[in-house]
């Protein structure tokens, strides 16, 4: 319970009920979703860009710009989270 901000743990223990805790829990969940989306965005694009910048995709027979565009399109679509 100590992880809830703004005294939500005290409200839950003291009988404040779910009405006090639920809005704060929603904020925490929204922040967690944003963090997951940001981390996913960074790792997927980093995973595409790093090999290109290092020259590891040279000679593979495809356009790295299309791979990057496909990843960016996949990441900006509907949220899987």
N, C-alpha and C positions, 0 to 999 in steps of 0.2 A: 503494500500500500504506500510505502514511502516514495514510490516513483511518481505518484500523481502530484501535479503542481497545485499551488494555491490553496493548500489546506484541504484538498479533496479527501485525503485519507482520514483526516479528523472528522469531516462531515459524514463520511460513511460510517465511522465508528460511533460517532455521537448521535446517530439517528437522523442525520441530514438526508439520508436516503439517496436513491439513484438519481433523483432530479438534480442534485448538486454535482454528482460525479459524471453523469452521461455527457454533458456538453464538453467537459474537459477531456474525457476519453475520446470524443470525436475529434477534437483538436489534435490529440496525440496520434490518432490513426491517420488523419490527413497529413500530418508532418511525416509520418513513417512512409506513407505512399509516395510523397514527393521525394523523399530520400532514396527510396528504391528506384523510382523512375530516373532520377538524376544519375545514380550509380550505374544503372543499366545502360542509359544513354552513353555515358562516358566509356564504359568498358567495351561496348559493342563498336563504337566509332574508333576508339583507340586500337581495338583489335584489327580493324580494317586499315587504318592509316599507318600504323607502325610498320607492317611488312612493306607497304608501298614506299614509304620514306626510306626504308633500308634497302630497297631495290630487290626484295625477295619475290615480288610478283612479276618481275621482268621475264619475258619469255614464256609466260603461262598461257598465252593465247586469248586473253580477254582484256577488256578495257577496265582498269581499276576504278575509273570514274563511275561506271555503271554499278559496280559493286558498292561503292560508297553511297551512290544515290539510292540503291535498293535498301541499304541499311537505314539510311536517313528516312526513307518513306515508311519502312516497317516501324521505326521508332516514333514517328509522329502520327501514326494511326491511332485507333482506339486503344485505350490503356488495358493491358492484360491483368493489371493488379486490381 
